[in-house]
Amino acid sequence: MQIAIIGAGNIGQAIAGGFIRNKAVEPEKLIVSDVCEASLAAIQKIDSNITTTKNNKEAAAKASMLILAVKPWLVQAVLFDIAKEISDDKIIVSCAAGIDFDFLSHTIDKQIALFRVMPNTAISIGESMTLIASQDTSKAQDDFVVSLFSKLGKALLISDNLMGAATSVASCGIAYALRYLRASTVGAVELGFTPETASLLVAQTMKGAAALMLTNQTHPEIEIDKVTTPGGWTIKGLNEMEAHGFSNAVIKGLKANRNS
Ligand SMILES: NC(=O)c1ccc[n+]([C@@H]2O[C@H](COP(=O)([O-])OP(=O)(O)OC[C@H]3O[C@@H](n4cnc5c(N)ncnc54)[C@H](OP(=O)(O)O)[C@@H]3O)[C@@H](O)[C@H]2O)c1
């Protein structure tokens, strides 16, 4: 299948790079369009056999699957521009945050297989948590898109009404996790570590915590119980954090930005 990526910025480049590095898509089967010369040059650096163009219509005409990776406010203009190239058998995959299926189908004005895909920035290193919703698709198309994005980390098909929540938890969630890491790093510096050592301690500890959850398939509290000796140091630290509103702050933050 020929795949077009329209928009070769952060997400477009990360998707193209992930597809090629993981041999999910042959470079000859990928066509990438962007208005920006520098972005297309970055795509050529990934693999010179990828076709690049400044013409979205050309990319849309050649591909069976079109991945929209432009900013949300440009989606409508791009879809209008390529409207004549969107035949009924094509698959549209939108990465644009907050752009729902109603908006996409009204803009395209025909019944066609549609996907909303919400990756996070760890897609650039093949560690994304990508949430996917579909409309007017077959099971085979769902499986294909999930398996494609599974090459770039983990991918899960969810109901469309959870996409706003998914954006908060998994896409913005990268920033929330990093804010914890920042707090922990500056705390470690106050405790006497250099910033470099503090960053290593904190990042590897977070990676270990996530790996415990993923490997053991446990709820975090189960893993927390293993560290909290009754009357010990860990529970004192946890209770002090909670007294300052730690869990409440995280939950309030997650709920504050749900957008669709
Ligand atoms: N970044 C994230 O963490 C993240 C996560 C999940 C989803 N998303 C979604 O992914 C989409 C892309 O985000 P991004 O961070 O990759 O944005 P980005 O870095 O700004 O990339 C968008 C690219 O599209 C180009 N472009 C602008 N107008 C265009 C047009 N008419 N035709 C073709 N290309 C055009 C831009 O060029 P110029 O720079 O010259 O305008 C830029 O190279 C957004 O809709 C966003 O909501 C992003």
The ligand as an ORCA input file, in Angstrom:
! r2SCAN-3c Opt
* xyz 0 1
  N       3.615     17.288     18.787
  C       2.883     16.431     19.525
  O       3.218     16.061     20.646
  C       1.617     15.875     18.972
  C       1.041     14.767     19.599
  C      -0.135     14.241     19.071
  C      -0.710     14.815     17.944
  N      -0.134     15.899     17.371
  C      -0.784     16.483     16.199
  O       0.064     16.274     15.077
  C      -0.128     17.341     14.157
  C       1.234     17.866     13.747
  O       1.882     18.383     14.898
  P       3.435     18.712     14.842
  O       3.856     18.964     16.237
  O       4.151     17.683     14.029
  O       3.385     20.096     14.003
  P       4.575     20.770     13.178
  O       5.897     20.362     13.751
  O       4.246     22.228     13.062
  O       4.457     20.087     11.738
  C       3.495     20.422     10.787
  C       4.189     20.547      9.445
  O       3.185     20.828      8.458
  C       3.694     21.830      7.603
  N       2.598     22.483      6.911
  C       1.988     23.687      7.181
  N       1.019     23.929      6.283
  C       1.005     22.865      5.444
  C       0.228     22.544      4.290
  N      -0.747     23.349      3.857
  N       0.494     21.395      3.653
  C       1.474     20.540      4.077
  N       2.247     20.807      5.149
  C       2.006     21.947      5.828
  C       4.444     22.727      8.538
  O       5.309     23.601      7.832
  P       5.623     25.054      8.504
  O       6.333     24.746      9.794
  O       6.464     25.731      7.494
  O       4.267     25.692      8.750
  C       5.190     21.695      9.378
  O       6.380     21.255      8.729
  C      -0.985     18.395     14.861
  O      -2.289     18.379     14.331
  C      -0.992     17.977     16.315
  O      -2.238     18.276     16.942
  C       1.020     16.425     17.833
*
